[in-house]
Amino acid sequence: MTQSTVKQNLKILVINCGSSSIKYQLFDMRERSVLAAGLLEQIGEARSRLTQRTRSRKGGMRATAKTQTVGGHRQGLALIGRVMADTGALGSFTELYGIGHRVVHGGEAFRAPVIIDRGVMDAIRRMAALAPLHNPANLVGIEVAREHAPQVPQVAVFDTAFHQTLPPHAFHYGLPRGLYRRHHVRRYGFHGTSHAYVTRQAAAHLQRPPDAVNLITLHLGNGASAAAVKNGRSVDTSMGMTPLEGLIMGTRCGDLDPAIIFYLGRETGQPAGEIEALLNRESGLKGICGVNDMRDILQRAEGGDAAARLAIDMYTYRIRKYIGAYTAVLGRVDALVFTAGIGEHAADIRRRCCRGLAHLGIVLDEDENSRRGAGIREVQAAHSKVRILVIPTDEELEIAEQTLKQIRDDAQTAF
Ligand code: AMP
């Protein structure tokens, strides 16, 4: 590719492919702007629904919605291509500079994003046992994108990669070592794209090189995880071999005595698969108070609902425990970072997460914390030793950045 074409075209499509959905964002990486963002849902059902927001010439976003039968992902990506062409976002897939795919599990094979080839696809397939709900769907996304745009370089960006720097004493479980060697049982950690993105953003905000910051990053969305970041590298994280471990989440239980699972099996006669579904989909905030959306929970708690109050107390207590643990792990903490839906928007949850942590040097300024605003915000009190940052995460932009970097690096090494 010549320099001039590189300059003209830096459109990168980011694809997050689920078992019955395709989420996508089209970026113009010359200005890091979003040209279109969409979601195709209920693939394989009678009425699949595509919604897309497209940037207009004047800079605003225009909404498009379509409902029709979409039999499979191949047809789904073709429909996305047509809608992007009709809305003027992208003439055809061949115009793309690159495609970036979110891949949930990279196991120990991937410490960084990679250009996708057959070998990479085989490795993602081999990792399917570790992420049976996600990796096969991610792979389908890669296969259909390669069919639709065979000439366009494609990059896999793994949710686990950022945490591949965990030392052995943090990633091993107290289990027979043979299980690690034979069955790859260890902590991998997830949300790595988000933890990596906010780490870079925090370092830039603190005007430090990324490899010189110590952070506790809290990704609090419907899924939630904490990471201890030392000198810019993840040294511990709350999610484990799967995303089930750690913090209390929307519908996942987080940390649990493993003996509960066997006890439940004996007491209820439920098969293992049902208990697994219970822990993943019926537990966490939903299990405690009946709903998993934090906005609803805060509203119910405000109205005096005891279960909602308990859910909030449990949720924030678990986070405080991790802050304490990761302070011990890191020694010096430069900043505590809140991100994702709850971390960015729920001021009351941030307040409760920081409550009683003055002895760790963490003191929130309640007025700053309650103020709304865009971009990165500092919400610590003047005398707080640890800075407290609210940083909007952008996993799609991070995937697009990584995709651009990999394609450029690959072009460099080709010379
Ligand atoms: P995410 O997975 O990052 O999209 O985050 C989803 C979670 O963020 C849900 O529990 C939402 O209820 C929560 N959330 C989003 N906006 C707010 C808000 N303004 N206040 C409280 N929680 C919010």
Residues whose N, C-alpha, C, O or C-beta is under 5 A from the ligand:
A	BS01	AMP	L220 G221 N222 G223 N292 D293 M294 R295 A340 G341 I342 H345 A346
